[in-house]
């Protein structure tokens, strides 16, 4: 779910800039793992997003970091903890 939200936010942010993903990546510094092919696959959900992806895109679009943090903060932690306790039995 986080990857889906990340992809939506990246697409929206690039659209607001009037750029496509290939245009943006062509101008980006050469960073391992940031190839247009890998990023396209990551944004389509074919390749798992890594923390480095989140960190990179959040450095470009800081709102991504705050929105993802807010999303994670909305998770019902008590229910998650109860499920984890029940799974450990």
Protein Blocks (a to p, Z undefined) as FASTA:
>chain_A
ZZmmmmmmmmmmmmmnopafklmmmmpccdehiafklmmmmmnopaccdfklmmmmmmmm
mmlmmmmmmmmmmpcfklmmmmmmmmmZZ
